[in-house]
Amino acid sequence: MSQSIEVTETSNLAAPKAARLSTLGFFMSLPPVLVLLGFIGVPIVLAFAFSLGHTSGPNEIISLIGQEIYEKDSWWGTLDAYRAVFQDSRFGPDLRTTLAVTFIQLS
């Protein structure tokens, strides 16, 4: 009977220790995650916003030195940059070449 009491007491102590280790692991993994978000995630979001015509705030310097800047015409932005890409005469052949090379590599 004493063995079952010890097992019960040990299992009661294991839960708080596991919770402490889980919290410690979270905080130890937080710095690299924040570095990835700062150096990869934020620039991706800014680039996407810039492609929609958001030229103020962090994108203001880029819009001053850039060429063919499309500024937003509504609250969400504009699709003029994407229209320009699809209307370019080189887009079709370049897309076909990209797809051909991709499928040749996969084969």
C-alpha positions as CSV (number, residue, x, y, z in Angstrom):
1,M,0.0,0.0,0.0
2,S,2.9,2.4,0.6
3,Q,4.0,2.0,-3.0
4,S,0.8,3.3,-4.4
5,I,1.0,6.3,-2.1
6,E,4.5,7.1,-3.4
7,V,3.4,6.8,-7.0
8,T,0.5,9.1,-6.4
9,E,2.7,11.7,-4.7
10,T,5.3,11.5,-7.5
11,S,2.7,11.9,-10.2
12,N,1.4,15.0,-8.3
13,L,4.8,16.5,-8.4
14,A,5.4,15.7,-12.1
15,A,2.6,18.0,-13.3
16,P,4.0,21.3,-11.9
17,K,7.5,20.4,-13.0
18,A,6.4,19.7,-16.5
19,A,4.5,23.0,-16.6
20,R,7.6,24.9,-15.5
21,L,9.7,23.2,-18.1
22,S,7.1,23.9,-20.8
23,T,7.1,27.6,-19.8
24,L,10.9,27.7,-19.7
25,G,11.1,26.1,-23.2
26,F,8.7,28.7,-24.5
27,F,10.7,31.6,-23.3
28,M,14.0,30.0,-24.5
29,S,12.6,29.6,-28.0
30,L,11.1,33.1,-28.1
31,P,14.3,35.1,-29.1
32,P,14.9,33.2,-32.4
33,V,11.2,33.3,-33.2
34,L,11.2,37.1,-32.7
35,V,14.4,37.5,-34.9
36,L,12.7,35.5,-37.7
37,L,9.6,37.6,-37.4
38,G,11.5,40.8,-37.4
39,F,13.9,40.0,-40.3
40,I,11.6,37.9,-42.5
41,G,8.0,38.4,-41.5
42,V,7.9,42.2,-41.2
43,P,9.6,42.8,-44.6
44,I,7.2,40.4,-46.3
45,V,4.2,42.3,-44.9
46,L,5.7,45.7,-45.8
47,A,6.5,44.5,-49.4
48,F,2.9,43.2,-49.8
49,A,1.5,46.4,-48.5
50,F,3.7,48.4,-50.9
51,S,2.5,46.3,-53.8
52,L,-1.0,47.3,-53.0
53,G,-0.1,51.0,-53.1
54,H,0.5,51.8,-49.4
55,T,3.3,54.3,-49.8
56,S,3.2,56.1,-46.4
57,G,4.8,55.1,-43.1
58,P,7.6,52.5,-43.4
59,N,7.3,52.5,-47.2
60,E,7.7,56.2,-47.6
61,I,11.5,56.1,-48.4
62,I,11.0,53.3,-50.8
63,S,8.3,55.2,-52.6
64,L,10.6,58.3,-52.9
65,I,13.3,56.4,-54.7
66,G,11.2,53.8,-56.6
67,Q,10.1,53.8,-60.2
68,E,6.6,53.2,-61.4
69,I,5.0,53.6,-58.0
70,Y,1.3,52.8,-57.8
71,E,-0.5,54.7,-55.0
72,K,-3.7,53.4,-53.5
73,D,-7.0,54.8,-54.6
74,S,-9.2,53.2,-51.8
75,W,-8.7,52.3,-48.2
76,W,-7.4,48.8,-49.0
77,G,-5.1,49.7,-51.9
78,T,-5.0,49.1,-55.6
79,L,-4.2,46.2,-57.9
80,D,-2.6,48.4,-60.6
81,A,0.9,46.8,-60.0
82,Y,-0.5,43.4,-60.6
83,R,-2.4,44.5,-63.7
84,A,0.8,45.9,-65.1
85,V,2.5,42.6,-64.6
86,F,-0.2,40.6,-66.3
87,Q,-0.5,43.1,-69.2
88,D,3.2,43.0,-70.0
89,S,3.9,41.2,-73.2
90,R,6.9,39.3,-71.7
91,F,4.7,37.8,-68.9
92,G,3.2,34.9,-70.9
93,P,6.5,33.5,-72.4
94,D,8.3,34.0,-69.0
95,L,5.6,32.1,-67.2
96,R,5.6,29.2,-69.7
97,T,9.4,29.0,-69.4
98,T,9.2,28.9,-65.6
99,L,6.6,26.2,-65.6
100,A,8.5,24.1,-68.2
101,V,11.7,24.3,-66.2
102,T,9.8,23.5,-63.0
103,F,8.2,20.4,-64.5
104,I,11.4,19.2,-66.1
105,Q,13.1,19.5,-62.7
106,L,10.3,17.5,-61.0
107,S,10.5,14.7,-63.6
